[in-house]
Amino acid sequence: MKYFIIGDEDAVLGFGMVGVKGRVAVNQKQAEEAFKEALADGSVGIVIITERIAELIRPQVDRFIFSEKFPLIVEITDRKGPIEGKPSLRKMVNDAIGITL
């Protein structure tokens, strides 16, 4: 099972340094194309996407987060930090398991 990163240049470069294939996206069209590429590759089991890029294609991302089995979609912050008003991954995990990590 492979990982695939979709995000800004820094995110894709950083993950690429550890062998994760990915695509840079700076607009909705590029984000859609990268997402389609990741989904078309049957060996990709986890798609990592930055929050800001995920917001550009929110309906497609949510379809996989809430209804599909594979690939698993994981949203991460980019170098600008978390989107204001959006709960952090740590908070979501703490809420889901009912304890504070």
TIVOTOR-775555 format. One record per residue (C-alpha): residue in three letters; y, z, x. Coordinates in steps of 0.02 Angstrom, whole numbers, plus 50000, padded with zeros to 5 digits. Last residue first. Layout:
TIVOTOR-775555
ALAYZX...
end
This chain:
TIVOTOR-775555
LEU506355123249822THR506875130949658ILE505525132449526GLY505205124449357ILE504185109649418ALA505245096249335ASP506895105549352ASN506615108349539VAL506115090049561MET507665084049468LYS508775095949568ARG508055089949734LEU508265071749684SER510095075049652PRO510825074649478LYS512045060449441GLY513815066249401GLU514565058349556ILE513445045249635PRO512615052849786GLY513205049549963LYS514195035050035ARG512795031550160ASP511615027350018THR510745039349901ILE508925036449857GLU508035029549705VAL506135028849707ILE505225015949602LEU503315017049597PRO502564999749589PHE501555001049488LYS501195010649329GLU502535003349216SER503425012249076PHE504845023949122ILE505275020049303PHE504755001949288ARG505824997949137ASP507205008949208VAL507374997649360GLN507514981849256PRO508804989449138ARG509804997249284ILE510074981249384LEU511774984949461GLU511465003749444ALA509945001849557ILE511084994949693ARG512175010449685GLU510685022049682THR509845014449835ILE508135006949805ILE506445011749875VAL505035001549799ILE503325009449819GLY501645000849796VAL502014984049874SER500354974949906GLY500534964549748ASP502104956249814ALA502934948849659LEU503734965649616ALA504634966649784GLU505244948749772LYS505854951449593PHE506824966849649ALA507604957149793GLU508134943049677GLU508854955149549ALA509824964649684GLN510494948449758LYS511114942949587GLN511864959949547ASN512874961349706VAL512774968449882ALA510904967349913VAL510024968650080ARG508164965450072GLY506654975150130LYS505154977350243VAL504794994950304GLY504264995450487VAL505105011350548MET506665002350609GLY506664992450447PHE507015008550352GLY508625010650448LEU509114992350440VAL508804991450252ALA509805007350222ASP511235002150335GLU511364984650262ASP511484990850084GLY509974992849974ILE508254986849928ILE506804994350026PHE504964989350008TYR503485000850046LYS501704994950068MET500005000050000
end
